[in-house]
Amino acid sequence: MAKKNQSTFTSWTGWDLRRGSNADPHAAEGFERTAPPFPSAETRYELLAVAGRGFRPPGFLVATHGVKGDATPPALTEYPGFRETWSTLYRQIAETTPEEEKPFAIYLLGVNPPADISAKEVEVFNDFYTNVHLVEVAERRHALRAVRYELVEESRPPYLGAPRFLAAYEVDEESASHRRHVGPPYSSGPDVWQRHTTPWRLWYRRVGD
């Protein structure tokens, strides 16, 4: 069962390399070279793969963890040679285990429950997602840990908007090389869960030491 945590906030900002006359051929190298070592309040990622069509995510991603109990987004950092494409703030609501091991990559899923569901249905949805589905995916992906988030604010909305919930599955290099689901099917869950949508299925490699 995942451990609930409702007082930690993380901003997720997407970045792309500048093009044309503003391009910096060394920007990606500098982005990785200057990344803070693990563990840190800031984690940087580079896009590995997109499992889906019709959505082009940013080539680079930065997760900045805020102070517990503080929902104020951290001050935006500029990265030479990059332009910000979107910025969101999420509240951590559950984790399978505390952060201890340095991941090679994350499998980032955006999940939306059905529109206009009741407060009771949201409770049922979250109970199944946190205590069953999150754990099943983490186990079958051989994840080091998994974390669930709920949207607080869209400072710069992504294309088609930010999903209400995020799940980040932190994996080692071997697990990141196997991106297709294998094994028995996941639990079907209650009706409200069966009607969810998954607009984001993204793989990002962690950069830095």
Buried (B, 14 or more C-beta within 10 A) or exposed (E): EBEEBEEBBBBBBBBBBBEEEEEBEEBBEBBBEEBEEEEBEBBBBBBBBBBEEEBEBBBBBBBBBBEEEEEEBBEBEEBEBBBBBBBBBBBBBBBBBEBEEBBBBBBBBBBBBBEEBEEEBBEBBBEBBBBBBBBBBBEBBEBBBBBBBBBBBEBEEBBEBBBBBBBBBBBBEEBBEEBEEEEEEEEEBBEBBEBBEBBBBBBBBBBBE
